[in-house]
Amino acid sequence: MNIFKGLYLILIEPDILITDYIGVGGIGATFLNSGILMILSIFMLYKCKININGVSIACLFLIAGFSMFGKNIFNVWFIIIGVYLYAKVQKDKFSKYIYIALFGTCLSPMVTQIMFGIGKPLMIRIPVGILVGLSIGFILPPLSAYLIRVHQGFNLYNIGFVAGIIGTIFVSIFKSYGFLPESRLIWTTENNMILGVYLFTIFILMIFIGFYLNDKSFKNLKNIFSYPGRAVTDFVMLEGFAPTLINMGINGLIGVIYILMVNGDLNGPIIGGIFTLVGFGAFGKHWKNMLPIFLGVYLGSLTKIWSINDPAILLAALFGTTLAPIAGEFGWKYGVLAGFIHSSVVLNVGVLHGGLNLYNNGFAGGIVAATLVPVIEAFRKEEV
């Protein structure tokens, strides 16, 4: 398929979970879309005079990853502009909300769905889609600041939790008018060799470059492994860029090896999940607090009705590490419990927002953390 034709198909296709852009427009168009969006995001951070740190890296890798399945060079801008308008109304600098704007593009599929996925005249679809995107962006900043209190930073994907609530409200309104988003599954297979080589190469390079920049040593890496990871834990600011880069590479290798071990498929959504592990390797995640979550999801596959390599469960294992701070703060056993519970919750919350919140695991993770953490803390007080 021609790369530009593939990119055009990516722009006009509904992006409801799970829509693998590799299956829509091909590998070349998918990586082109991801690369352009990542470059534009870096440019936005530069124009806002943001110093690159852990949250910046996490944000950029999320943009790159989710540009493989849901975010594209057309549908993200309306939400970003909505956040910009909020900053103007509040008479604040846009730079104060730039991360919320970029993370908040997880609801971009809602814009695409309205513009291209409903059977209404174009003159209705386009303005309504724009209005919905602007509205979402406008309400994201106040809600994200408020709702982080619900899970106390134990859910690293706070915007995913916020977006799940916003998405639930909007989809409920849509359903009241007869608009029912249809579920879909576009999931490519048979690309494990080419994508595996690509991923192993970049993650091994990360480790080597980090090692070289770290005076050819692994100093401070142990320090990273000692942090619980609860938001806000910025490894770049705490321990430096070089050991953080090593940690990011290790996280990426863990993600790829896990997928291959359970006979999963490497494709757009899976790369999105792996890139999220890598990005948050600068902002809270490391092998010690992630592996209990993986184990919890795996144990769930042994006792529950689904298979460990079902698409939704593969994604639950990767993205479920949003709950890594629970393992880091309270111990690996509670991390396993969190992963076990999360693997069930994440399969049942998508219907609330109609698959239009790309950070579905962040939504589920917020619910799990908000429920589990108070119970854990109550029992720990009794033990003391």
LUMKEKOL-455866 format. One record per residue: residue in one letter; x, y, z of N, C-alpha, C, O in turn. Coordinates in steps of 0.2 Angstrom, whole numbers, plus 5000, padded with zeros to 4 digits. Layout:
<nodes>
AXYZXYZXYZXYZ/...
</nodes>
This chain:
<nodes>
M500449945000500050005000500450065000500950075004/N500350114996500650184996500650215003500150215006/I501250235005501250265012500750325013500550325019/F500650365008500250425009499550405009499150435012/K499350355005498650325005498550295012497950305014/G499050255014498950225021498850275026498450275031/L499250335026499150385031498450415030498150435035/Y498150425024497550455023496950405026496550435030/L497050345025496650295028496650305036496150295039/I497250305039497350315046496950375049496650375054/L496950435045496650495047495850485047495550515051/I495550455042494850455042494550385045493850385045/E494850345047494650285050494450295057494750325061/P493850275060493650275067494250245071494450185069/D494350265077494950245081494750215087495150205092/I494150185087493850155093494350095095494550055091/L494450085102494850025104494549955101493949945102/I494949915098495649915097495749925089495549885085/T496049985087496149995080496849995079497150045080/D497149945076497849945075498049975068497849955063/Y498350035068498550075062498950035057498850045051/I499349985059499649945055499149905050499349895044/G498649885053498149845049497649895045497349875040/V497749965047497350015043497750035037497450045031/G498350065038498750095033499450065032499750095027/G499550015035500249985034500750005039500650055043/I501349975040501849985044502150055043502250095047/G502350065036502650135034502250195036502450245039/A501550195035501150245036501050255044501050315046/T501050205048500950205055501550235058501450275062/F502150215056502750245059502850325056503150365060/L502650335050502650405048502150445053502350505055/N501550425054501050465058501350475065501350525068/S501650415068501950425074502550465075502650505079/G503050465070503550505069503450585069503650625072/I502950595065502750665064502450695070502550755072/L501950655073501650675080502150685085502150735089/M502650645085503150655091503650715089503750745094/I503850725083504150785082503750845083504050895086/L503150855082502750905083502650915091502650975093/S502650865094502550865102503250895105503150935109/I503750875102504450905104504450975103504751015107/F504250995097504251065095503751105100503951165102/M503251075102502751115106503151125113503051175116/L503451075116503851075122504351135121504451165126/Y504651135116505251185114504951255114505251295117/K504351265111504051325110503851355117503851415119/C503651305121503351325128503951325133503851335139/K504551315131505151325135505151275141505351295146/I504951215139504951165144505651125145505951105140/N505951125151506551085152506351005152505950985155/I506750975147506550895147506750865153507250865155/N506250825156506350785162505950725161505750705156/G505850685167505550625166504850625164504650585160/V504450675166503750675163503750695156503250675152/S504150735154504250755147504350685142504050675137/I504850645145504950585141504350535141504250505136/A504050535147503450485147502950515142502650475139/C502850575142502350605138502450595130502050575127/L503150605129503350595122503250525119503050505114/F503450475124503350405122502650385122502450335118/L502250415126501550395125501250425118500850385115/I501450485116501250505110501450465104501050445100/A502150445105502350395099502050335099501850305094/G501850305105501550235106500850235103500650195100/F500450285106499750285104499650315097499050305095/S500150335094500050355087500050295083499950305077/M500150235086500150175082499450145082499250105078/F498950175087498350145087497850195090497650185096/G497650255087497150295090497250375089496850405088/K497850395090498050465089498350475082498750435080/N498150525079498450545072498550615071498350655075/I498850635066499050705065498450745063498550805062/F497850725063497250765062496850765069496650825071/N496750715072496250715078496450735084496050755089/V497150755085497350775092497250845093497250865099/W497250885088497350955089496750995092496851045095/F496150965091495550995094495550995102495351045105/I495750945105495850935112496450985114496351015119/I496950985111497551025113497351105112497451145117/I496951125107496751185107496251205112496251265115/G495851155114495351165120495751175126495551225130/V496251145128496651155134496951225133497051265138/Y497251245127497451315126496951365127497151415131/L496351355125495851405127495651415134495551465137/Y495751355138495651355145496251395148496051435153/A496851395146497351425149497251505147497451545152/K496951525142496851595140496351625145496351675147/V495751585146495251605150495451615157495251665161/Q495951565159496251575166496751625167497051635172/K496951655161497551695160498151665163498551705166/D498251605161498851565163499251555156499051565151/K499951545157500351515151500151445149499951405154/F500051435143499951375140500451315143500251265143/S501051345144501551295146501351255153501651205154/K500951295157500751265163500351205162500251155166/Y499951195156499551145155499751095149499351055147/I500351105147500551075140500550995141500350965136/Y500750975147500750895148499950875148499850815145/I499550915151498850895151498550895144498150845142/A498750935140498550945133498750885129498450855125/L499450865130499750805126499450745129499250695125/F499450735135499150665138498450665136498150605135/G498050725136497350725135497150705128496550695127/T497550695124497350675117497150605117497050575111/C497150565123496850495123496150495121495850445119/L495850555121495150555119495050575112494450595110/S495550585108495550595101495050555097494750585092/P495050495098494550445094493850475095493450455090/M493650515100492950535100492850585094492350595091/V493350625093493350675087493250645081492850655077/T493650595080493650555073492950515072492750515067/Q492750485078492150445078491550495076491150475071/I491550555078490950595077491050625069490550625066/M491650645067491750665061491650615055491350635050/F491850555056491850505051491550445052491450395048/G491250435058490950375060490150365061489950315063/I489850425060489150425061488750445055489050485051/G488250425054487850435047487450495047486850495046/K487750555048487450615048487850665043488350645040/P487450715040487750755035488450785037488550805043/L488850795033489550825034489550885038489950905042/M489050935036488950995039488750995046488851045050/I488550935049488350925056488950895059489150915065/R489250845056489750805059490350845061490650835066/I490650885056491250925057491250975063491650965067/P490751015063490651065068490551035075490851055080/V490150975075490050945081490650915084490850915090/G491050875079491650845081492150895084492550885089/I492250955081492651005083492451035090492851035094/L491851045091491551065097491651015103491851035108/V491550955102491650905107492450905109492550895114/G492850905104493550905105493850965109494150955114/L493551025107493751085111493451085118493751105123/S492851055119492551045126492951005130493051015136/I493150945127493550895131494150935134494350925140/G494550965129495150995131495051055136495451065141/F494451085136494351145140494251115148494351155152/I493951055148493751035155494250985158494250975164/L494750965154495250925156495750955162495850915167/P495951015162496451035167496151035174496451015179/P495551065175495251065182495150995184495250985190/L494850955180494650885182495350845184495350805189/S495850855180496450815181496750835188497050795192/A496750895190497050925196496650895202496950885207/Y495950895201495550865206495550795207495550765213/L495550755202495450685202496050645204495950585206/I496650675204497250635206497150625214497450575216/R496750655217496650645225496350575226496350545231/V495950555221495550495222495950435222495850395227/H496550435218496950375219497650385222498050345223/Q497750455224498350475228498950465224499450455228/G498950465218499550455214499850385213500350365210/F499350335215499550265214499350235207499550185206/N499050275203498850265196499250315192499050375192/L499750285189500250335185499850365179500050425177/Y499350335177499050365171498450405173497850385172/N498550465177497950495180497550525175496950525175/I497850545169497350575164496950525161496350535159/G497150455161496750405158496150395163495550385160/F496250405169495650405174495150455173494550445173/V495450515172495050575171494650565164494050585164/A495050545159494750535152494150485152493750485149/G494250435156493750385157493150415160492550395157/I493150455164492550485167492250535162491650535161/I492650575159492450625154492050585148491550595146/G492450525146492150485140491550455142491050455138/T491450435148490850405151490250455150489750435148/I490350515152489850565152489650585145489050585143/F490150595141490050605134489650555130489150565126/V489850495131489550435127488850425130488450405126/S488750435136488050425139487650475136487050465134/I487850535135487450585131487350565124486750575121/F487850545121487750515114487250465113486850465109/K487250415118486850365118486150385119485650355116/S486050435122485350465124485050495117484450495116/Y485450505112485250535106485250475100485250495094/G485350415102485350355098486050345094486050305090/F486550375097487250365094487550305098487750315104/L487650255095488050195099488650175095488650145090/P489250195098489850175095489950095095489850065100/E490150075089490150005088490949985090491350015088/S490949925094491649895095491949875089491649855084/R492649875089492949845084493649815086493849825092/L493949775082494549745083494949735077494849685073/I495449775076495849775070496549755073496849805077/W496749695072497349675076497849635071497649575069/T498349655070498849625065499249575068499449575074/T499449525064499949475066500449465061500449495056/E500949415063501449395058501949455057502349455051/N502049505061502549555060503049545066503449595067/N503049495070503549485075504249495074504649525078/M504449465068505149465066505449535065505849565068/I505049575060505349635058505249685064505649725065/L504649685068504549735073504949715079505249755083/G505049645080505549625086506249645085506549675090/V506549645079507149665078507249745079507749765082/Y506749775077506749855078506749865085507149905087/L506249835089506249855096506849835100507049875104/F507049775099507649745102508249795101508649815106/T508349815095508849865093508849925097509349945099/I508249965097508250025100508350025107508650065111/F508049965111508149965118508849945120509049965125/I509149905116509849885118510349945117510749955121/L510149985112510550045110510450095116510850125118/M509850095119509650145125510150125131510450165134/I510150055132510550035137511350055136511650075141/F511550035130512250055129512450125129512950145132/I511950165126512050245126512050265134512450305136/G511550245137511550265144512150245148512350285152/F512350185147512950155150513550205149513950215153/Y513650225142514250265140514150335143514650355146/L513550365143513450425146513550425154513650475157/N513450365157513550365164514250345166514350305171/D514750365163515450355164515550275163515950255167/K515250245159515350175157515250135164515650095166/S514650155167514450115173513750115174513350145170/F513550075179512850075181512650105187512150095191/K513050155189512950195195512250225195512050255190/N511950235201511350265202510750225199510150235201/L510850165196510350125193509950095199509350085199/K510350065204510050035210509650085213509150065216/N509850145214509450195217508750205214508250205217/I508750205207508050205203507650145205507050155206/F507950085206507550025208507250025215506849985217/S507550075219507350085226506650125227506350125232/Y506550165222505950205223505250175222505250125217/P504750185226504150155225503850175218503450125215/G503950235216503650255209503050295209502750305204/R502750305215502150345216502250415213502750445214/A501750435209501750505206501850555212501450555216/V502250605211502750615206503450585207503750615212/T503650545203504350515204504750525198504650485193/D505150575197505450595191506150565191506650605195/F506350515188506950485189507550525186508150525188/V507350565181507850605177508150665182508750675183/M507650695186507850745191508150715197508550745200/L507950655199508150625205508850595204509350595208/E508950555198509550515198509950535191510550505190/G509750575187510050595181509850555175509450505175/F509950585169509750555163510050495161509650445158/A510650485162511050425159510750355163510550315159/P510750355169510450295172509650285171509450225170/T509350335170508650335168508550305161508150265160/L509050325156509050295150509150215150508850175146/I509550195154509650125155509050085158508850035155/N508750115162508150095165507550085160507150035159/M507550135156507050135150507150085145506650045143/G507750075144507950015139507749945142507549905139/I507949945149507749875152507049865152506749815151/N506649915153505849915153505649885146505149845146/G505949915141505749895134505849825133505449795130/L506449805135506649735134506149685138505949635135/I505949705144505549665148504849655144504549605144/G504649715141503949715138503949665132503549625131/V504549675128504549635122504649565123504249515120/I505049545128505149475130504549445133504349385131/Y504149485137503549455140503049435134502749385134/I502949485129502449475124502649415120502249365118/L503349405118503549345114503549285119503349225116/M503649285125503549225129502849195130502749135130/V502349245129501649215130501349205123500749205122/N501749205118501549195111501049255108500549245105/G501249315111500849375108501049395102501549375099/D500749445099500849485093501149545094500949585098/L501749565090501949635090501649675085501649655079/N501249725087500949765082500849835085501149855089/G500449875082500349945084500149955091500549985095/P499649925093499449925100499949905105500049935111/I500249845104500749815108501349865108501649875114/I501549895103502149935103501949995107502350025111/G501350015107501050075111501150055118501350095122/G500949995120501049975127501749965129501949985135/I502249945125502949935126503250005127503650025131/F503050055122503350125123503150155129503450195132/T502550135132502250165138502750145144502850185148/L502950075144503350055149504050095148504350105153/V504250105142504950135141504850215144505250235147/G504350245141504250315143504250325151504550365154/F503850285154503750285161504350255165504350255171/G504750235161505450215164505850275167506350265170/A505550335165505850395167505450425172505550485175/F504850395174504350425178503950375182503350375182/G504350335186504050295191504050215190503950185195/K504250195184504250125183504950095182505350125179/H505050035186505649995185505449925186504849905188/W505949875185505749805185505449785191505049735191/K505649815197505449785203504749805205504449765208/N504449855202503749875204503349855198502749855199/M503649835192503149815187503049735187502449715185/L503549695188503449625187502949595192502549545189/P502749625198502149595201501549605198501049565198/I501449665194500849675190500849625184500249595183/F501349615181501349555176501149495179500749455176/L501449475184501249415188500549405189500249355189/G500249465192499549465194499149445188498649415188/V499249485182498849475176498949395173498449365171/Y499549375174499649305172499349255176499049205173/L499349265182498949215187498149225185497849175186/G497949285183497249285181497049245176496549215175/S497549235171497449195165497349125166497049085163/L497649105172497649035174496949015177496748955177/T496649065180495949045184495349075180494849055182/K495449125176494849155173494749135166495049085163/I494249155162493949125156494349145150494149125145/W494849195151495149215145495849185144496149165149/S496249195139496849175138497349225139497249285138/I497949215141498549265142498749295136498949355137/N498649275130498849305124498249335120498249355114/D497649345123497049375120497349455120497649475124/P497149485114497349555114497249605120497649635122/A496649605123496449645128496949625134497049675138/I497049565135497449545141498249555140498549575145/L498449555134499149575132499249645134499749665137/L498749685132498749755134498649775141498949815144/A498249735144498149745152498849725155498949765160/A499249685153499849665156500349725156500649745160/L500349755149500849805148500549875151500949905155/F499949895150499749955153499549955160499450005163/G499349885162499249885169499749905174499649905180/T500349905172500949935176500850005178501250035182/T500250035176500050095179500050095186500050145190/L499850035189499850015196500449995199500449975205/A501050005196501649985198501850015205502149985209/P501650075206501750105213501450075219501750075225/I500950035218500649995223501149935225501249925231/A501449905220501949855222502549885225502849865230/G502749945223503349985225503250005232503650005237/E502650025234502450055241502350005246502550005252/F501949955244501649905249501949835248501849795253/G502349825243502649755243502349715237501849735234/W502749665234502549635228501949595229501549585224/K501749575235501149535235500549575233500049555230/Y500549635236499949685234499949705227499449715224/G500549705224500649715217500349665213499949675208/V500449605215500149545211499349545212499049535207/L499149565218498449575219498149625215497549615212/A498449685214498249735210498249715203497749735199/G498749685200498749655193498149605192497849605187/F498049565197497549515196496849545196496449525191/I496749595200496049625200495949675194495449675190/H496549705192496549745186496349715180495949735175/S496549655179496449615173495749595172495549585166/S495349595177494649595176494249655175493849665171/V494449705179494149775179494249805172493749835169/V494849795169494949835163494549805157494349845152/L494349745158493849715153493149735153492749725148/N492949775158492249785159492149865159491549885160/V492649905159492549975160492550005153492250065152/G492749975148492750005141492050015138492050065134/V491549975140490949985138490650055140490250085137/L490850085146490650145149490850205144490350245143/H491450205141491650255137491650235129491850275125/G491350175128491250155121491950145118491950145111/G492450135121493050115118493450185115493850175111/L493150245117493450305115493950335119494250385117/N494150305125494650325129495250275128495250225130/L495750305124496350265123496650235129496950185129/Y496650275134496950255141496450215145496350235151/N496150165142495650125146495950095152495650085157/N496650075152496950045158497050095163497050085169/G497150165161497250215166496550225170496550235176/F495950215166495350225169495250165174495050175180/A495350105172495250045176495750055182495650035188/G496350075181496950075186496750125191496850115197/G496350185189496150225194495650195199495650215205/I495150165196494650125200494950075205494750075211/V495450035202495749985206496150015212496149995218/A496550065210496950105215496550135221496650135227/A495950165218495550205223495250155228495050175233/T495050095226494750045230495250005234495149995240/L495849985231496249945235496749975240496849955245/V496950035238497450075242497150085249497550075254/P496550115250496250125257496250065261496350065267/V496050005258495949945261496649915263496749895269/I497149925259497849905261498149945267498349915272/E497950005266498250055272497850035278498150045284/A497250025278496850005284497149945287497249945294/F497349895284497549835286498249845289498449805294/R498649885286499349895288499349935294499749925299/K498849975295498850015302498649965307498949965313/E498249915306498049865311498649825313498749805319/E499049805308499649765309500149805313500449775318/V500249875312500649915317500349915324500649945328/
</nodes>
